[in-house]
Amino acid sequence: MLSPTQLLLLPPTLLLCLVIRRILTNFFFHPLSSFPAPFYTRLTSLPLAVLSLLGREPEFLHNLTKKYPPSTRAVFITPTLLFFPHASSLKPIYWSPTHNHKGSLYGTGALGPTSLFSTIPAEDHKSLRKSLGGAHWSVSYLKTSQEPRIDNLVTFFVNQLSLLPPDHEPFQMGEKLAQFAADVMTLLVFGKPWGFIAHDRDERRLLSAFRESLPMFAFAARCNSFRELILSSPWIRGLIMPKVDDKTGSGYLASQAKLGVAQREQEREQGIGGEGKMRDYLDYTLDARDGNGEPLTRAQKEAHATLLIQAGADTTGSGLGAVLRLMLEHSECMKKARKEIEVADEKGLLSTPVLYEETKRHLPYFVACIKEGLRVNPPAPNLFGRIILEKGGTVIDGVHVPQGAEVCSHPYVVGRDPELYGPDAEAFEPERWLNGNEKRRAEMEAANFVFSMGPRVCLGKEIAMMEMYKVLPEIVRRFDFEVVSAGKYVDRGGVACNKDFMVRVRRRA
């Protein structure tokens, strides 16, 4: 029989034993124990989860990388996650078909109904992507079928800015560009924009509600205990997840997807909206067929209609804002970009508004500014984990990784890799995309991790780039900017924003 004192000491003794066991295991017997790491990341995933919650993860990982010699190819950043900071690791991690299996977060239901983004097994993702993919995601299709519709929004956006009085109050330029991106995505998915630009507001709090949800999901993605013990509970998820009867945010978006799918299916049954109808991405989702020729389930159709807007609106807006903010911070870059536009204009090479292909052909310096802005301030500075399933493990960037390990890289960190970008890797230097040898430029293009890469590269990448190539040169062409507050790049749980980027605009003569 234990004495009262012994009973009182039993819980802390057991806890101490568990801690000692974890320390011994993770420091000496863990499959990843041979990799360098701060002592606290060996013990628990909580530090990285807290850093993500505070928006400090990109800087932490970048500074952590600099603490080790260049010969260090991987760092142990949680008890289950191996981080590769160099661009040379991207191809073996993300292009290998055997490394296309995602981590456990995606199976918790925390990301909503299963979609292309949250599908875990590689084969399931391959099949689903084949069903949803097609020529309608290509640049050539976008230029012929969707660019005229985007032109109308660009023109409307410019006209709305032109209506502002000369002494107007400063406004958040990053927010304006996010609203533009949200109108583009709702137009392309549902056939008409929701009116973010027209009403000069965050319609149905779509953007702000999405941002408010990010820290919790980022914390869950990094904190194994929270994810496995708490978020795996359907009851807990029911409390925190958006609901289709919500009047705002992702819940409202889901309800519109549900309504849109039902209406389109009914129209098809009645033979309405066939020949001559301008097709949108909701139509293409309904057209999708699996490997057996069967349509997607109703839930899959609704999830993918929702996904395209969730994934494409705020991230594209973040990228648009980052490029413009960095160009304005570096006045010489802005002068060069504006001079390039003026020269092309004088030669009659630019339409109104600027076409995607015109920017690509006639504005190489502006294109370099876009690439450089996305490299320095990526819109989705997140950890994209993949599970190593090969028996016996594999070799990534010269180091052996055991079977079962989760590996990842990070756009913010690999975008600053001095091995690829040189000693000025942290500087905004658009010329790096124009100067130097062709081999180096090709290597930088191949290391573009802004939209992920490989079999899971963002399906809407070309839509985002079309927005970049159109609205940015057009507003630089039409307006002068007075920067009231330069703002800063801020991570919000894996998606960035341009905080306090305040400007006044004046129409150029």
N, C-alpha and C positions, 0 to 999 in steps of 0.2 A: 504494500500500500504506500503510495506516494504521499509525502507530507504536503501541507498547504504551500509551503515555500517552494518545494520541488514542482508542484503543479503550476505555480505562478511563473517559474523559470522555464517551464517546458516549451511554451510557444516561441519565446525569443531564441531559445537554444536550437529549436528545429529550424527557425528562420536563418539563424547564423550558419547552420550546417548546409542549408540550401544555397546560401550566398557563397560559402567556401567551395561547395561543389561546382557552382557555376563558374567561379573564378578559375578553378583548376581546369575545368573542361575547356572553357573558351580560350584560356591562355596557353594550354599545353596539349590538349587532345582534340580540339575542334579541327575539322578538315581544312579550315581556312586559317588556322593559328600561325602558319608560317609567314603570312602576309603582314606587312607593317600596318599599324593602326594606333590611334590614341587609346589609352587604357580604357576610357569610358565607353568608347564605341564597341569594344570587345564584350563589355558586360551587358549592355542593353541597347535597344533601339530607341529608347526614350530621348536621348540628347538630339538625335537627328530629327525626330518628330517635333520636338519643341522648337528647334531652329527653323524648321519649315513653317510652323505655326506663327513664328515671329517674323517671317519673311527674310531670314538671314541665311538660308541654306546655300544659295549660289556663292556668296562671298566666303562662307565657311569652307565649302568644298574647294574653291579656288585657292584660298590661303593654305588649306591643308595640303594641297598638291605641291605648293611651293616650299613646304617644309622638308620635303623629301628630295633626294637627288634625282636628276633626270632618268637615271637607270631604274627607278621605281616605277613599275608599269601598272600596278594595281594596289589599292588600299582597302582595308577591311573597315567599312563604315557603319555596319550594324552586325549583330551576330549571325545574320543570314545573307548579307549583301556585300558583294565585292565590286568596288568602284574602279573603273578604268578611265583615267583623266586625259589620255592622249588620243589624238585623231587617228593614229594608226590602229587603234582598237576597234574603230567603228565598223569596218567591213566584216571582220570575223565575228563580231557580236550580232550585228543587225542584218547582214546580208545572207548569212548561212541559213539554209532552210531548216537545219536541225536545231537552231536556236530561236525558233519562232514561237516558243511556248511561254505565255505570260505568267506572272506571279499570282499569289493567292488573293490579293485585293480584288481582282477582277471577278472572282467567283463569289464574293460576299453579298452581291445584290446592292451594294452601296452606290453603284453607278447606274442604278435603274435597270430596266429590262435588258436582257442580253442583246448586244449590238455588235457591229463589226469591231468597235473599239474595245469592248469588254470580253469578247470571245477569247478563251484561254488556249485550248489546244490548237496547235499549228494547222492540223488538217481541217478542223472545223472552220478556222479563219480563212484558209485557202478556198474552201468550198463557198463560203458566204461571200467572200470578196469577188469570186468569179461570178456569182449570181448578180451582185450589185454593180460590178464594173461594166466597162463598155466605152464606146467611142464618145459618149456624152460627157466624159470627164476630161477629154483631151483638149489641148489648146486650139486645134483646128476647129473642133465643134464649137467651143466657146466663142471664137472669133466670128463664125458665120451665124450662129443661132442666138447667142446670149449677149454678145457685146453691144448690139444696138439698145437693148433694154438697160444695160448698165450705163451706157452713154446718157440715157434720159435721166438717170439718177445723178450722174456726175454734173450734168447741166443744171439740174434742179438744186443741187448742193451749192454750186457756185452762185447761182442766182439768189439763194437764201442768204449767203454770206454777203453778197453785194448790197442787199437791202439794209444792212446794219448802218446806222448813222456814224459819221466820222468820229464822234466822241463816245462811242458805245462802251459799255462796261466790259472789262476783260472777261474772257470765258476760257473754260477748260478745252483746249484744242484737242487733246487726246480723247476727251469724251465726245466731241463733235465727230471725230473720225470713227469712233466706235459706233456711234449712231448711224453713220453712213454705211459701215460694214453690216450692221444689223438689218438695215433696209435692203441691202443687196441680197443677203441670205434669205430673208423672208420673201423677197420677190422671186428668187430662183426656186425656192421650195414650194411656196403656196400660190405663186402666180401674180402676187401683188405685194408691195411693201406695206409694212404695218404703220408707217407714218412717223418714224423717229425723227426724220429731217423736217417733215412738214410741221410737226407739232413742237419741234425743238425740245424733246424730252425722251426719257427712257420709258418707252411704251411698256405698260404692264410690268414695270420694274424687271424686265427680262435680263438686262445687263447687270444691274446692281444685285439682284437676288442670286444670280450665278456666281458673282464675285464673293458674296457673303458665305456661300456654301463651300468655297474652295479650301479655306484653312482646315475645316473639319475633315474633309476627304484627304487632304495632304497628310494630316496627322495620322489618320487611319492607315494610309498607305505605308507609313514609315514605322508606326508603333505596332509591333507584332501582337502584343498582348491585347491592346485595344481592339484590334481587328478580329482576332481569333476568339476573344472572350466576350466582347460586348457587341461589336458591329455584326457579328454573325447571327445575332438574335433577330428573328423576324419581327418580334414585338418592338425592339429598339429601333430597327429600321423603319417600322411603321410610324414611329413618333417623329423621326427626323427627316424622312424623305418627303419630297413634294408630292402633292395629291392632285388628281385631275379636277377636283372641284375647287382648287385654289383660284383666286381671281387675278393673281400676279405670278411672276417668276416662272420657273421651270414647270411647275404644276399646270399653270395656264397654257404654256407652250405644249405640254403633253395633251391637254384637252383639245387644243386646236389641231394637233396631229391626228388625234382620234376622230375628231369631227371631219377633218379633211379626207382621211382615208375612207370613212364611211360614205361621204358624199360622192367621191370619185368612183367608188365601186358601184354605187347606185346609178350614177350617170352612165357608166359603161354598160351596165345591165340594160339600161333604157336606150342605149345607142346614142347618147348625147355627148357632144364634145369630141368628135372623131376627127375627120378630115379638116384641115385648115386651122385647127386649134394650136396655139403656141404651147409646146410641151414644157413642163417644168420638172423638177427633180422628184416631186411627189408622184408624177406619172411614171417616171423611170423606176421608182421603188415598187410601184404596183406591177410594172412589167417584169420585174426580176423573177427568175425561176431557179430552183435548186438543181442539183445534179440529176434528179429524176424527172425534171420538167414541171415540177409542181411550184405554184406561187409560194411566196413567203407567207408565214402565218400573219394574222392580223396584228399580233403584238410586235412582230419583227418589222412590219411596215411602219407602224406607229413609232417604234424606237428609232428607226433610221431617219424618218422625217424630222424627228426631234434632234437627233445627233448632229445632223449637218449644221443646224443653226447654233446649237450649243458649242460645237467644236469650232465653228467658223466665224462667228460674229465678234466676240470679245478678243479672241487671239489675233484676228486680222486687224481689228481696231488698234490693239496694242502695238502691232508691228508698224502700222501706218504712223501712229503717234511717235514711236521711237525714231523712225527714220527722219521725220520732219524735225523733231526736237534736236537730234544730233546735228542735222544740217544747219539749223539756226544757231546752235552752240558754236559751230565752226564756221564762222562767217566767210572765210575764204572758199570753203567748199560750196556754200550757198551761192556766192558770186560766180564761181565756175559753172555751176549747174544752171543758173539763170542765164548766163551768157550763152551757154550751149543751146538753150531753148530759144533765145532771141535769134541766134544765127540760123537755126533750123526754121524758125518762123519766117525770117526774111527770104529764105530760099523756097518758101511755100511747101515745106515738107510735113507740116503738122496740120491735122484736122482740128475741128472744134466740136467736141472735146478731143483730146489726143487719143489716138488709137493705140492699142497694145503693141501692134507690130511697128508703129512709128517710133514709139519709145525704144523698143528693142533695137531698131536699125539706126536711128538718127540721134539718140540721146545716150551714148555709151557711158558718159560720166555720171549721168543721173542713175543709170542702171547700177553702176558701181557703188553709188551712194546707198541705194536700196540694199544691195548685197551686204555692204559693210555695216549698215545700220542693224540689219537682222542678225549679223554675226556678233556684233558687240552687245546688243540688247535683244536677245531672242524672246519672242512673245510667249513661249512655253518652256521656261527653264525648269524642267522637271526630270525626275529619274524614270527612265524607261527600262524596267527590269525584264530580263529573259532568264529562263531556267535552263541549265545545262542538263540534257537528258542522255547524252551519249554514254554508253557503258565505258567506264574507265576514264571519263572526263574528256577534256579537249585542251588545245593550246590557243590562247588568245594573247596577241601582242608579245609573244615570246615566253609566256609563263603558263604553266600547267594549272588548269582549273578542274577540281574534282567534280564528279557526277553529283547532281542535286543542288549545286551551288546556284544562287541567283546573281547574275552579273548585270552591270548597267554602265552607262556613261551619262553625260550631262551637257546640254547645248552651251550653257554659259561657260563651262570650263574648257571643253574641247575647242570652243571658238576662240580661246585665248592660249592655245597650245603654241609655245614659241618654236617648237620643232617644225611646225608647218608655217606659221605666220610670221616668224622671225622675232627679234628682240623687242619690236614695237607692237607685239600682238595685242596689247591692251589699249592701244590708241585707235581712234577713229581715223582711218587713212584709206579713203576710197581708191586712191591711186594704186594700191596693192593689187586690185583686180584688173588693172590696165597695163601696169609695168611688169618687168621681170620676164622670165622665160615662160613659154607656153606650157611646159611640163608642170611648173609650179602652179600656174593658174588652174590647170586641169585637176591637180591634186586638191586645191582649195574647193573647187566645184564638187568634187567627189566626196569631200568631207562636210558638205552642207547638211547639218543636222537639225535645221530649223523646223522642218516638218517631219521629223523622224526619217527613217530610210529603210530600204529593203522591202520585204513582202508586206510590212505594216506601215509603209509610208502613207501620209495623210492623203486620202482619196480626193479631198478638195483642194489640194496644193495649188493647182493651176488657177482655180477660181481666186484664191487669195493673191496670187502673183498678178493676175489680171487687174485686180483692184489696185494693187501697188503701182503698177505701170501706167494706170490711167488717172486716178484721182490726185496722186502726189504731184506729177508734173503739171497737171492742169491748174491746181491751186497756187503752185509756185509761179506759174506763168501769169496768173490773173491778179495775185495779191502781194502786197508788202506786209510783213509781219513785224509788229512791235512786241518783243518778248517782255512781259511784265514780271513773270516768274519762270525761270528756266525749268523748274521742276526736276524730277529725278526718276530713275528707273527703279521700280519697286516690285518685288516678288510677292504674290499673294497665294501661297500654297500651290506653286507650280504653274501659275499663269501670271504674267507680268502686267503692270500698268505704268502709265506715265503720270505720276502724282504731281499735282500742283503745276502743271504745264499750262500757264496762263498767257494768253496773247490778246492783242487787238489786231484787226486786219483792216487794210485799206485797199480798195480796188485800184489797180494800176491803170495808168492812162493808156 
